[in-house]
Every structure is written in C-alpha cells, then in structure tokens.
Amino acid sequence: MEDLIIRRFKAEDRQQVAVLMANSFRDDWLKIVNLPDDKLPHFLIETGEIFPYPFDGYMVAEENGDILGMIKLKWVGQARPRVRPQISRIFQYGFVSAVKLLVMRYLFPENPEKGACHVSEIAVSEKARRKGVATELLLFGKKLAGGKGLSKYTLNVDDCNKAALNLYRKTGFTIEKSRRNLLAKWLFGVDEWHFMSQPVGAPG
Ligand SMILES: CC(C)(COP(=O)(O)OP(=O)(O)OC[C@H]1O[C@@H](n2cnc3c(N)ncnc32)[C@H](O)[C@@H]1OP(=O)(O)O)[C@@H](O)C(=O)NCCC(=O)NCCS
C-alpha cells in the first residue's frame, strides 16, 4: 500500500476510529450490548472505549484521508491525558450491559510490565485486510518501543482469533503464558487467551 502513512491519532479521527473498532470487534460488543451496527460506534465513544485524545503510542494508519487501521500502545510511565470514568454513561445502556463492560475491563486489563511496550488494541478495517497494514502498525510500535528504551513487546490474544494469532506469530511474538477463566468463558465466550511477547531488540 504505497500511500499508507502511520501517524498519531488526532481528536477529529475519533468517529472513524469508533466505526473501525465497532466493525472489527462487532461480535464481542454484541455479547455486551444489543445494539444495531450503526449505534455501536456511539456506544464506544460514550462509554470511553475509544480514547478521545492524542497521546504518544496512539497511532492510526491512513491512506488518502481514510483511516484503515489503528494501534494503541501502553507502557509504564507513558503520559496520557486524564479521562474521567464514564460510569453514569455506561449505565444508560442498562444494568446488565454496564456490569458486563466493567467485568470485561476487570478481566482484560491493560497492565504492561515495567520496561515493556504493550499492544492494547490493534485493528484494521475489513476492506484493507491482508495487505500488510497490521504488520506495518506492529513494526512501527516495535520501533517506537525501541526508541523509548523499552526491552519487551507484549500483547494478549484470544485463542479463537486465528487471524491475530497468525499475525503475531508471523511478526515474531511467541506465547509466554496462557490463561483460562470461567467468567470470561461464560460472559464473553473466551475459553483461553494468550500472553505473547518478543524482545524489542529482535529482528521482525
Ligand atoms: C487481525 C488483524 C488486525 C490483521 O490485520 P491485517 O492488516 O489484515 O494483517 P496483515 O495483512 O498484516 O497480515 C499479516 C499476516 O497475518 C496473518 N493473517 C492476517 N489475517 C489473517 C486471516 N484472516 N486468516 C489467517 N491469517 C491471517 C497472515 O499470516 C498474514 O500474512 P499473509 O497475508 O502473508 O498470509 C485484522 O484481521 C483485524 O483487524 N481483525 C479484527 C480485530 C482484531 O482481531 N484485532 C486483534 C485483537 S488481539
């Protein structure tokens, strides 16, 4: 993709990123809230699932003004704007949905190890898949991590997500730990998920 650029997220990208995230994880969101496709992006914005402000490590892949992918990285000591919790907005979607969302945040927290750069989110729009966009985003993240003196690159992935597992293996990640949790299975259908990592200095 010749005209693809990777740049920092800007506040005005929020709607496009919300649509990308709603479409990319549609089946997962539908386990939390029963909304039609066109209402999901607004749900993600309102509940704070789409971070609204730019910060170091929050990147999008753009081609001719079209946002085709995003990656959100996290590390200890990263400067992020403070965002107030959106609890009341979450509860307007109903008690059950609110509890599920909060349990999801509890079960799958973004807690990077010290000295590690953690991929907390990555997605590519359906029309741009299998063209190397995610690979470029991961490579960009790894270089950014190296530039910050971080030594390890990490992420979590659902065992069912074979596309992502293949992508991560191909870009140099290996499984470090696997986890299972009855609540994750019962509420979200996640039977097993893996913590994957690679050294930042390694090629790939
Ligand atoms: C997973 C995802 C980010 C991949 O994005 P992408 O830009 O299509 O990935 P790439 O083009 O860089 O693919 C690189 C490699 O990953 C693997 N891969 C990607 N998509 C795959 C698929 N659908 N099936 C099998 N392997 C796949 C392949 O090995 C591929 O190399 P190849 O095309 O030469 O065979 C994209 O499918 C997506 O956004 N999915 C929904 C959101 C998601 O699951 N995010 C990850 C959460 S952990």
The ligand as a MOL file (V3000), in Angstrom:
LIG
                    3D

  0  0  0     0  0            999 V3000
M  V30 BEGIN CTAB
M  V30 COUNTS 48 50 0 0 0
M  V30 BEGIN ATOM
M  V30 1 C -6.0250 -9.3310 12.9210 0
M  V30 2 C -5.9520 -8.1330 12.0030 0
M  V30 3 C -5.5070 -6.9010 12.8090 0
M  V30 4 C -4.9600 -8.4160 10.8530 0
M  V30 5 O -4.8040 -7.2330 10.0780 0
M  V30 6 P -4.2170 -7.2770 8.5620 0
M  V30 7 O -3.8130 -5.8930 8.2000 0
M  V30 8 O -5.1810 -7.9640 7.6970 0
M  V30 9 O -2.9290 -8.2090 8.7580 0
M  V30 10 P -1.7000 -8.3480 7.7170 0
M  V30 11 O -2.1640 -8.0630 6.3380 0
M  V30 12 O -0.5580 -7.5300 8.2250 0
M  V30 13 O -1.3950 -9.9120 7.8560 0
M  V30 14 C -0.1360 -10.4390 8.2100 0
M  V30 15 C -0.2610 -11.9420 8.4120 0
M  V30 16 O -1.1870 -12.2260 9.4690 0
M  V30 17 C -1.8890 -13.4530 9.1550 0
M  V30 18 N -3.3110 -13.1730 8.9230 0
M  V30 19 C -3.9150 -11.9820 8.8240 0
M  V30 20 N -5.2530 -12.1320 8.6370 0
M  V30 21 C -5.4790 -13.4600 8.5910 0
M  V30 22 C -6.6430 -14.2520 8.4040 0
M  V30 23 N -7.8570 -13.6900 8.2190 0
M  V30 24 N -6.5260 -15.5870 8.4430 0
M  V30 25 C -5.3370 -16.1770 8.6340 0
M  V30 26 N -4.1720 -15.4910 8.8070 0
M  V30 27 C -4.2500 -14.1370 8.7790 0
M  V30 28 C -1.2610 -13.9730 7.8800 0
M  V30 29 O -0.1650 -14.7780 8.2580 0
M  V30 30 C -0.7890 -12.6900 7.2230 0
M  V30 31 O 0.2240 -12.8860 6.2920 0
M  V30 32 P -0.1800 -13.2640 4.7520 0
M  V30 33 O -1.2750 -12.2960 4.3480 0
M  V30 34 O 1.1080 -13.0570 4.0110 0
M  V30 35 O -0.6410 -14.6740 4.7910 0
M  V30 36 C -7.3570 -7.8560 11.3360 0
M  V30 37 O -7.8540 -9.0720 10.8020 0
M  V30 38 C -8.3820 -7.2780 12.3050 0
M  V30 39 O -8.4700 -6.0620 12.4730 0
M  V30 40 N -9.1780 -8.1570 12.9510 0
M  V30 41 C -10.2200 -7.7050 13.8740 0
M  V30 42 C -9.6310 -7.0450 15.1180 0
M  V30 43 C -8.7030 -7.9890 15.8490 0
M  V30 44 O -8.9440 -9.1830 15.9530 0
M  V30 45 N -7.6100 -7.4150 16.4160 0
M  V30 46 C -6.6320 -8.1860 17.1580 0
M  V30 47 C -7.0950 -8.3570 18.5610 0
M  V30 48 S -5.9300 -9.3140 19.5060 0
M  V30 END ATOM
M  V30 BEGIN BOND
M  V30 1 1 1 2
M  V30 2 1 2 3
M  V30 3 1 2 4
M  V30 4 1 2 36
M  V30 5 1 4 5
M  V30 6 1 5 6
M  V30 7 2 6 7
M  V30 8 1 6 8
M  V30 9 1 6 9
M  V30 10 1 9 10
M  V30 11 2 10 11
M  V30 12 1 10 12
M  V30 13 1 10 13
M  V30 14 1 13 14
M  V30 15 1 14 15
M  V30 16 1 15 16
M  V30 17 1 15 30
M  V30 18 1 16 17
M  V30 19 1 17 18
M  V30 20 1 17 28
M  V30 21 1 18 19
M  V30 22 1 18 27
M  V30 23 2 19 20
M  V30 24 1 20 21
M  V30 25 1 21 22
M  V30 26 2 21 27
M  V30 27 1 22 23
M  V30 28 2 22 24
M  V30 29 1 24 25
M  V30 30 2 25 26
M  V30 31 1 26 27
M  V30 32 1 28 29
M  V30 33 1 28 30
M  V30 34 1 30 31
M  V30 35 1 31 32
M  V30 36 2 32 33
M  V30 37 1 32 34
M  V30 38 1 32 35
M  V30 39 1 36 37
M  V30 40 1 36 38
M  V30 41 2 38 39
M  V30 42 1 38 40
M  V30 43 1 40 41
M  V30 44 1 41 42
M  V30 45 1 42 43
M  V30 46 2 43 44
M  V30 47 1 43 45
M  V30 48 1 45 46
M  V30 49 1 46 47
M  V30 50 1 47 48
M  V30 END BOND
M  V30 END CTAB
M  END
